[in-house]
């Protein structure tokens, strides 16, 4: 399969032992149903395997829709999937699954991590000085101007520790545009989506998505303290604003940096897109598409 054959949103790539494992939100179940999650494997980011079922919800699982944005991280020798779930009688949240192999099968590992009375999504994982955190979005559908937040996790990733901390709101980014007449709880409705953190040893960067001139886009923030708790400085111009986003960064087995996102942001046309990315003293630069 080529990327043009794969209908997923929110593509997340885990390079592991010579193979790239790609996860994402299945396009056919993005807005209805609970189809579980698949992964795809590749040796070159061009040719991909047929989908491998990596998570099927157990019969007594609480969520029945919006199985979104799975991403897999290696921690203490196991594979942990952070994914969002929803049901009519429970707020959308991020929960953690676990497996012994990158392709699964994944089983329920944690309780829902995000605050029970919040509408949340798109949890990602980050470890700072040995302390695990989840960074996630408090949704615009509940609070108007969406925010990106962080919460500490227990060492075993079974539960949250303490209270969630708001890192920044979508309206703090100069590149984000919105309609002032669309108001929720007294604030303009502005999306925050898909945070992903990358530390190059000198600087902690967060990639995250919102909208610019009604087009899905990918922006960048930099922690001024070097800590996940910020404060976070927003880069004025987006990395990508051509109807694509919910991105992440990974390193190829050849040492190149690659950025993934889905584009276009229209169901069922979403496809994974990869392009090379570099960084210098002037910031991040999008290169050629793979």
C-alpha positions as CSV (number, residue, x, y, z in Angstrom):
1,X,0.0,0.0,0.0
2,X,1.0,3.6,-0.6
3,X,0.1,6.5,1.7
4,X,-2.5,7.5,-1.0
5,X,-4.3,4.2,-0.2
6,X,-4.5,4.7,3.5
7,X,-7.4,6.7,4.9
8,X,-6.3,7.8,8.4
9,X,-6.2,11.0,10.4
10,X,-3.6,11.9,13.0
11,X,-0.7,9.7,11.7
12,X,1.8,8.7,14.3
13,X,5.0,6.9,13.4
14,X,7.1,4.8,15.8
15,X,10.5,3.7,14.4
16,X,11.5,0.5,16.1
17,X,14.1,-2.2,15.2
18,X,14.3,-1.4,11.5
19,X,10.6,-1.0,11.0
20,X,8.3,2.0,10.9
21,X,4.9,1.4,12.7
22,X,2.2,3.9,11.8
23,X,-1.0,4.4,13.8
24,X,-3.9,6.8,13.3
25,X,-7.6,7.4,13.5
26,X,-9.4,5.2,10.9
27,X,-11.2,7.5,8.5
28,X,-14.3,5.3,8.2
29,X,-14.8,5.4,12.0
30,X,-13.6,8.9,12.7
31,X,-17.1,10.4,13.3
32,X,-19.2,7.4,14.1
33,X,-18.8,3.9,15.5
34,X,-15.9,2.3,17.4
35,X,-13.8,0.3,15.0
36,X,-10.7,0.0,17.1
37,X,-7.2,0.8,15.9
38,X,-4.9,-0.6,13.2
39,X,-1.3,-0.2,12.5
40,X,0.7,-0.3,9.3
41,X,4.3,-1.2,8.9
42,X,7.0,-0.1,6.4
43,X,10.7,-0.3,5.8
44,X,11.0,2.9,3.7
45,X,7.9,5.1,4.5
46,X,6.7,4.6,0.9
47,X,5.5,1.0,0.8
48,X,3.2,0.0,3.7
49,X,1.7,-3.3,4.8
50,X,-2.0,-4.1,4.9
51,X,-3.6,-2.9,8.2
52,X,-2.9,-5.0,11.3
53,X,-5.6,-4.8,14.0
54,X,-3.8,-3.7,17.1
55,X,-6.8,-2.8,19.4
56,X,-10.3,-4.1,19.7
57,X,-12.4,-2.7,22.5
58,X,-13.6,-5.3,25.0
59,X,-17.3,-5.9,25.2
60,X,-17.6,-4.0,28.5
61,X,-15.6,-1.0,27.4
62,X,-17.3,2.3,28.4
63,X,-16.7,4.1,25.1
64,X,-18.7,3.5,21.9
65,X,-17.4,6.2,19.5
66,X,-14.7,8.7,18.6
67,X,-11.7,6.3,18.9
68,X,-9.2,9.0,18.0
69,X,-5.5,9.8,17.7
70,X,-3.6,6.7,18.9
71,X,0.1,7.3,19.5
72,X,2.5,4.7,20.8
73,X,5.5,5.4,23.1
74,X,8.1,3.1,24.5
75,X,8.4,3.3,28.3
76,X,10.2,1.0,30.7
77,X,10.5,-1.7,28.0
78,X,6.8,-1.8,27.0
79,X,4.6,-0.1,24.4
80,X,2.0,2.4,25.6
81,X,-0.8,3.7,23.4
82,X,-2.4,7.0,24.3
83,X,-5.8,7.4,22.6
84,X,-9.0,9.4,23.0
85,X,-12.5,7.9,23.5
86,X,-16.1,9.1,24.0
87,X,-19.6,8.0,24.9
88,X,-22.9,10.0,25.3
89,X,-22.9,9.5,29.0
90,X,-19.2,10.3,29.6
91,X,-16.9,13.1,28.5
92,X,-14.3,12.5,25.9
93,X,-11.0,11.6,27.5
94,X,-7.5,10.1,26.9
95,X,-6.8,6.7,28.2
96,X,-3.7,4.5,28.1
97,X,-3.4,1.1,26.6
98,X,-0.4,-1.3,26.8
99,X,1.2,-4.1,24.8
100,X,4.4,-6.1,24.7
101,X,4.9,-5.5,20.9
102,X,4.5,-2.3,18.9
103,X,1.8,-3.9,16.7
104,X,-0.1,-5.1,19.8
105,X,-2.5,-6.4,20.7
106,X,-3.1,-3.5,23.1
107,X,-5.1,-3.9,26.2
108,X,-6.7,-1.4,28.6
109,X,-4.0,-0.2,31.0
110,X,-5.1,2.9,32.8
111,X,-8.2,4.6,34.0
112,X,-9.2,7.7,32.0
113,X,-6.4,10.2,32.6
114,X,-8.0,13.5,31.8
115,X,-10.3,15.3,34.3
116,X,-13.7,13.6,34.4
117,X,-15.7,16.9,34.1
118,X,-13.6,18.2,31.1
119,X,-14.0,17.4,27.4
120,X,-10.5,16.4,26.4
121,X,-8.6,14.7,23.6
122,X,-5.2,14.1,22.0
123,X,-3.0,13.1,24.9
124,X,0.7,12.7,24.2
125,X,3.5,11.5,26.4
126,X,6.6,13.2,27.7
127,X,9.2,12.3,30.4
128,X,11.0,15.1,32.2
129,X,13.8,14.3,34.7
130,X,12.3,10.8,35.1
131,X,8.8,12.1,35.8
132,X,6.1,11.1,33.3
133,X,3.6,13.6,32.0
134,X,0.7,13.6,29.6
135,X,0.1,16.8,27.5
136,X,-3.4,17.1,26.1
137,X,-6.1,19.4,24.8
138,X,-9.1,20.9,26.8
139,X,-11.6,21.1,24.1
140,X,-13.0,24.2,22.5
141,X,-16.5,22.5,22.4
142,X,-16.7,23.0,26.1
143,X,-14.7,26.1,26.9
144,X,-14.7,28.1,23.7
145,X,-11.0,28.9,23.3
146,X,-9.3,25.6,23.5
147,X,-6.2,25.1,25.7
148,X,-3.3,22.8,25.9
149,X,-2.6,21.3,29.4
150,X,-0.3,19.0,31.2
151,X,-0.8,16.5,34.0
152,X,1.7,14.3,35.9
153,X,1.3,10.6,35.6
154,X,2.0,7.9,38.2
155,X,5.3,6.0,37.5
156,X,3.4,3.0,36.2
157,X,1.1,5.2,34.0
158,X,-2.0,3.8,35.6
159,X,-3.5,7.1,36.7
160,X,-3.0,10.9,36.9
161,X,-1.2,12.6,39.8
162,X,-2.4,16.0,41.1
163,X,-4.2,18.6,39.0
164,X,-4.0,19.5,35.3
165,X,-2.0,22.6,34.5
166,X,-3.0,24.9,31.6
167,X,0.1,25.6,29.4
168,X,-1.5,28.1,26.9
169,X,-4.7,28.9,25.0
170,X,-5.1,28.8,21.3
171,X,-5.6,32.6,21.1
172,X,-2.0,33.1,22.3
173,X,-0.7,32.0,18.8
174,X,-0.4,35.0,16.4
175,X,-1.0,32.7,13.4
176,X,-4.4,31.3,14.6
177,X,-7.5,33.0,13.1
178,X,-11.1,32.6,14.2
179,X,-14.6,34.0,13.8
180,X,-15.4,36.4,16.6
181,X,-19.2,35.7,16.3
182,X,-18.7,32.1,17.3
183,X,-18.8,32.3,21.1
184,X,-18.8,29.5,23.8
185,X,-18.8,30.5,27.5
186,X,-18.0,34.1,26.5
187,X,-14.9,33.1,24.5
188,X,-14.4,32.7,20.7
189,X,-14.4,29.0,19.6
190,X,-10.8,28.2,18.7
191,X,-9.5,24.7,18.2
192,X,-6.4,23.1,19.9
193,X,-5.5,19.7,18.5
194,X,-2.7,17.2,18.6
195,X,0.2,18.4,20.7
196,X,3.5,16.6,20.3
197,X,6.8,17.4,22.2
198,X,10.3,17.1,20.9
199,X,13.5,17.8,22.9
200,X,16.7,18.1,21.0
201,X,18.8,18.4,24.2
202,X,18.9,22.2,23.8
203,X,15.3,23.2,23.4
204,X,11.9,21.8,24.1
205,X,9.5,22.3,21.2
206,X,5.7,21.6,20.9
207,X,4.0,21.1,17.6
208,X,0.2,21.6,17.7
209,X,-2.7,22.2,15.4
210,X,-5.5,24.8,15.0
211,X,-6.9,26.8,12.1
212,X,-5.6,29.7,10.0
213,X,-8.0,31.4,7.6
214,X,-10.4,28.4,7.9
215,X,-7.6,25.9,6.9
216,X,-6.3,23.3,9.3
217,X,-2.7,24.2,10.2
218,X,0.3,23.1,12.2
219,X,2.0,25.6,14.6
220,X,5.0,25.6,16.9
221,X,5.6,26.7,20.5
222,X,8.9,26.7,22.4
223,X,9.3,26.3,26.2
224,X,11.2,29.3,27.5
225,X,12.3,27.4,30.6
226,X,13.0,24.1,28.9
227,X,10.3,22.5,31.0
228,X,7.0,21.0,29.9
229,X,5.4,23.4,32.3
230,X,6.6,26.4,30.3
231,X,6.1,29.3,29.9
232,X,5.5,28.6,26.2
233,X,6.4,31.1,23.5
234,X,4.4,30.8,20.3
235,X,6.2,31.1,16.9
236,X,4.5,33.7,14.8
237,X,4.1,31.7,11.6
238,X,2.8,28.2,11.2
239,X,4.9,25.3,10.0
240,X,2.2,24.2,7.6
241,X,-1.1,25.9,6.7
242,X,-2.3,24.1,3.5
243,X,-5.2,22.1,5.0
244,X,-3.3,19.6,7.1
245,X,-2.2,19.1,10.7
246,X,-2.2,16.9,13.8
247,X,1.4,16.3,13.2
248,X,4.4,14.7,14.9
249,X,8.2,14.4,14.4
250,X,10.4,11.3,14.2
251,X,13.9,10.4,13.1
252,X,14.4,7.9,10.3
253,X,16.9,5.0,10.6
254,X,19.2,7.1,8.4
255,X,19.1,10.0,10.9
256,X,16.9,12.4,8.9
257,X,14.1,14.2,10.7
258,X,10.6,13.7,9.2
259,X,7.3,15.3,10.0
260,X,4.0,13.5,9.6
261,X,0.5,15.0,9.4
262,X,-2.8,14.2,7.7
263,X,-4.0,16.2,4.7
264,X,-6.6,17.2,3.6
265,X,-8.6,17.7,6.7
266,X,-11.8,16.3,5.1
267,X,-13.4,12.9,5.7
268,X,-12.9,10.5,3.9
269,X,-10.1,12.1,2.0
270,X,-7.5,12.2,4.8
271,X,-4.2,10.6,4.0
272,X,-0.8,10.5,5.9
273,X,1.7,12.9,4.5
274,X,5.5,12.9,5.3
275,X,8.0,15.7,4.6
276,X,11.5,16.3,5.7
277,X,12.1,18.9,8.3
278,X,15.3,20.7,9.5
279,X,16.1,23.2,12.2
280,X,18.7,25.9,12.4
281,X,19.2,29.2,14.3
282,X,16.2,30.6,12.4
283,X,13.8,27.9,13.4
284,X,12.2,24.9,11.8
285,X,11.9,24.5,8.0
286,X,9.7,22.2,6.0
287,X,11.5,20.4,3.2
288,X,10.5,18.1,0.4
289,X,7.7,15.6,0.7
290,X,8.6,12.0,0.8
